[in-house]
Amino acid sequence: MVQLVELISDPDVVVALEPEELGLRMLPVLATWPQFVNMSLDAYLQNLIGNPRDPASVGQYPQNRRNEIAVAASEAWTWLENATLLIKPPPIGAAQRSTRVLSRRARQLAAEPNPRRAISAHRLSKDTLHPTIREDVWGLYHREKYDTAVFEAMKAVEVSVREAIEAPRTLLGVSLMREAFRPAPKSDAPPDARPAGKLTDLAADPGEQVARMEFFAGSIGSYKNPQSHRRVALDDPDEVAEIVMLASHLLRIVDSRAVAGRTP
């Protein structure tokens, strides 16, 4: 059996890690536990810190750090259960109620050679995403279809903007963003100057109106257009999560401006 102390020898590091970080580092340890052995939190803590009822028992870490380690490990264990990485075993035989087994995803993560990548795979929370991309894009991300996840997230922004301003389907990408968020004409503009875009915040400073337009145009130009024309080969889950969260933020802005535009 692999021991946690082989992977993290410093107890200060153990207690400093967030529950999800420590939990994911515990998976390679739990994956080596023999089948049919009681994999419970109590059993794991005894293996980690010794028997708390027996001061003489020896665990993996110094006795004077038992309480801190136990709290950190308990939080990590709870996170693993909530993330469906530790699950109740199938109702076969007389398994103890406290026993847990690794889910299929947990076994994949336990074999992941890059711990940072494994942690990144759980960094994108479904609940934080805009409803438009909450299901499809989140699923693509967690299946590591990163190029497709980014494309679909940014395409959702494009579709949302087009629908909000009732633009023709022929108006695409950067041009669509500039049309929707076009700044209001200056006071000295000629009478035939084009009016502000339908999603432009007229109460905002003129410079901010320009910045918002460029923000949308730049985001679509940088992350949606390249995905449309060639294989970009995104492979960093951190970067992809950030782009998807950017798309989620853009969608919320569109929602807000669409509502404001309909308000008398």
C-alpha positions in Angstrom: 0.0 0.0 0.0 1.2 3.5 -0.8 1.2 5.8 2.2 0.3 9.5 2.1 3.6 10.4 3.8 5.4 9.0 0.7 3.6 11.6 -1.4 3.5 14.5 1.1 6.1 14.1 3.8 5.7 17.6 5.4 2.7 17.8 7.8 2.6 21.5 7.3 1.8 21.0 3.6 -1.0 18.5 4.5 -2.8 21.0 6.7 -2.2 23.9 4.3 -3.8 22.2 1.3 -7.4 22.9 0.5 -9.8 19.9 0.9 -10.0 19.3 -2.8 -6.2 19.4 -3.2 -5.6 17.0 -0.3 -8.5 14.8 -1.4 -7.1 14.3 -4.9 -3.7 13.5 -3.5 -5.3 10.9 -1.3 -6.8 9.1 -4.2 -3.5 7.3 -5.3 -3.2 6.1 -1.7 -6.8 4.8 -1.5 -6.4 3.2 -4.9 -3.8 0.8 -3.5 -6.0 -0.4 -0.6 -6.7 -4.1 -1.0 -10.2 -5.0 -2.3 -12.7 -5.9 0.4 -10.7 -4.0 3.1 -12.8 -1.6 5.1 -12.2 1.7 3.3 -13.8 4.1 5.8 -12.8 7.4 7.3 -12.1 5.8 10.7 -9.8 3.2 9.1 -8.1 5.8 7.0 -7.4 8.1 9.9 -6.0 5.2 12.0 -3.7 4.5 9.1 -2.7 8.1 8.8 -2.3 9.3 12.4 -2.6 6.1 14.5 -5.4 5.1 16.9 -6.5 8.3 18.6 -7.6 6.2 21.7 -4.1 4.8 22.0 -1.4 7.4 22.5 1.3 4.8 21.9 0.0 3.9 18.4 2.1 5.1 15.5 0.7 6.7 12.4 2.4 8.3 9.4 2.8 11.8 10.9 4.1 13.1 14.3 1.7 12.5 17.2 1.7 16.2 18.1 0.1 16.9 14.7 -2.7 14.3 15.0 -5.6 16.7 15.5 -4.6 19.0 12.6 -4.0 16.1 10.3 -7.2 14.4 11.3 -9.3 17.6 10.6 -7.6 18.1 7.2 -8.0 14.5 6.2 -11.7 14.5 7.3 -12.4 17.6 5.3 -10.7 16.0 2.2 -12.6 12.7 2.7 -15.9 14.6 2.8 -15.0 16.5 -0.3 -14.2 13.3 -2.1 -17.7 11.9 -1.1 -19.4 15.1 -2.2 -17.6 15.0 -5.5 -18.8 11.4 -6.1 -15.2 10.2 -6.0 -15.8 8.0 -3.0 -19.1 6.2 -3.2 -21.0 3.6 -1.3 -20.3 0.1 -2.7 -23.0 -1.7 -4.7 -25.5 -3.5 -2.5 -23.8 -6.9 -2.9 -22.9 -8.9 0.2 -22.8 -7.6 3.7 -20.5 -4.5 3.3 -20.2 -2.3 6.2 -22.3 0.9 6.1 -19.2 3.1 6.5 -17.2 1.4 3.7 -16.6 3.4 0.6 -15.1 2.5 -2.8 -13.5 4.6 -5.5 -15.8 5.6 -8.3 -14.7 5.1 -11.9 -13.7 8.7 -12.2 -11.7 8.5 -9.0 -9.7 5.6 -10.4 -8.9 7.6 -13.5 -7.7 10.5 -11.4 -5.7 8.3 -9.1 -3.7 7.2 -12.1 -3.2 10.8 -13.4 0.6 11.4 -13.4 0.1 15.2 -13.2 -1.5 16.1 -9.9 -2.1 19.7 -11.0 -4.0 18.5 -14.0 -6.1 16.3 -11.8 -6.9 19.2 -9.5 -7.7 21.4 -12.5 -10.2 18.8 -13.8 -12.4 19.7 -10.8 -11.8 23.5 -10.8 -14.7 24.3 -13.1 -17.8 24.2 -11.0 -21.1 23.6 -12.8 -23.1 25.8 -10.3 -21.0 28.9 -11.2 -21.6 28.7 -14.9 -24.3 30.6 -16.8 -27.4 28.3 -17.4 -26.8 28.5 -21.2 -23.5 26.6 -21.0 -24.0 24.9 -17.6 -24.7 21.4 -19.0 -23.1 21.0 -22.4 -19.9 23.0 -22.0 -19.3 21.7 -18.4 -19.7 18.1 -19.7 -17.3 18.8 -22.6 -14.8 20.2 -20.2 -14.9 17.3 -17.9 -14.5 14.9 -20.8 -11.4 16.9 -21.7 -12.9 18.0 -25.0 -11.2 21.4 -24.4 -11.3 22.8 -28.0 -15.0 22.0 -28.3 -15.8 23.4 -24.8 -14.2 26.8 -25.6 -15.9 26.9 -29.1 -19.3 26.1 -27.7 -19.0 28.5 -24.8 -18.1 31.4 -27.1 -20.6 30.4 -29.7 -23.3 30.6 -27.0 -22.1 34.2 -26.4 -22.5 35.0 -30.1 -25.9 33.5 -30.3 -27.1 35.3 -27.2 -25.9 38.6 -28.5 -27.5 38.0 -31.9 -30.9 37.1 -30.3 -30.7 40.1 -27.9 -30.4 42.6 -30.7 -32.5 40.6 -33.2 -29.6 40.7 -35.7 -29.6 38.6 -39.0 -27.7 35.4 -38.9 -25.3 36.7 -41.5 -23.9 39.2 -38.9 -21.1 37.2 -37.2 -18.3 37.3 -34.7 -16.5 40.6 -34.1 -18.8 42.6 -36.4 -21.8 41.4 -34.4 -20.2 42.5 -31.1 -19.4 45.9 -32.5 -22.9 46.3 -33.8 -24.5 45.3 -30.4 -22.2 47.4 -28.2 -21.5 50.4 -30.5 -20.8 53.5 -28.4 -23.3 56.3 -28.5 -22.4 59.1 -31.0 -20.7 62.1 -29.6 -22.6 65.3 -29.0 -20.9 66.9 -32.0 -21.5 63.9 -34.3 -23.4 64.6 -37.6 -27.2 64.0 -37.6 -26.8 60.8 -39.7 -24.3 59.2 -37.2 -25.3 55.7 -36.4 -27.1 55.3 -33.0 -25.7 53.4 -30.0 -25.9 49.6 -30.1 -28.9 48.0 -28.5 -26.8 46.5 -25.7 -24.8 49.7 -25.0 -25.1 51.1 -21.6 -25.9 54.7 -22.3 -25.3 55.7 -18.6 -21.7 54.6 -18.8 -18.8 56.9 -19.6 -18.1 57.1 -23.3 -14.7 55.5 -22.8 -16.3 52.6 -20.9 -18.7 52.1 -23.7 -15.8 51.7 -26.1 -14.0 49.4 -23.7 -17.1 47.2 -23.3 -17.4 46.9 -27.1 -13.8 46.0 -27.5 -14.0 43.6 -24.6 -16.7 41.6 -26.4 -15.1 41.9 -29.8 -11.7 40.9 -28.5 -13.1 37.9 -26.6 -14.9 36.6 -29.6 -12.0 37.3 -31.9 -9.5 35.6 -29.6 -11.4 32.6 -28.5 -14.3 31.9 -30.8 -13.0 32.8 -34.3 -9.8 30.7 -34.2 -11.8 27.7 -33.0 -14.1 28.1 -36.0 -11.3 28.0 -38.6 -8.6 25.7 -37.3 -7.7 23.2 -34.6 -6.2 25.2 -31.8 -5.3 22.2 -29.6 -6.0 23.7 -26.2 -4.6 21.2 -23.6 -4.3 23.2 -20.4 -7.4 22.7 -18.2 -6.7 25.8 -16.2 -6.6 28.0 -19.3 -9.8 26.4 -20.6 -11.6 26.8 -17.3 -10.7 30.5 -17.4 -12.0 31.0 -20.9 -15.2 29.2 -20.1 -15.7 31.4 -17.1 -15.1 34.4 -19.3 -17.8 33.2 -21.6 -20.1 32.8 -18.6 -19.4 36.3 -17.5 -20.1 37.7 -21.0 -23.4 35.9 -21.1 -24.4 37.4 -17.8 -23.6 40.9 -19.2 -25.7 40.2 -22.2 -28.6 39.1 -20.0 -28.3 42.3 -17.9 -28.1 44.6 -20.9 -31.0 42.9 -22.6 -33.2 43.4 -19.6 -32.1 47.0 -19.2 -32.9 47.6 -22.9 -36.4 46.3 -22.4 -37.0 48.4 -19.3 -38.9 51.7 -20.1 
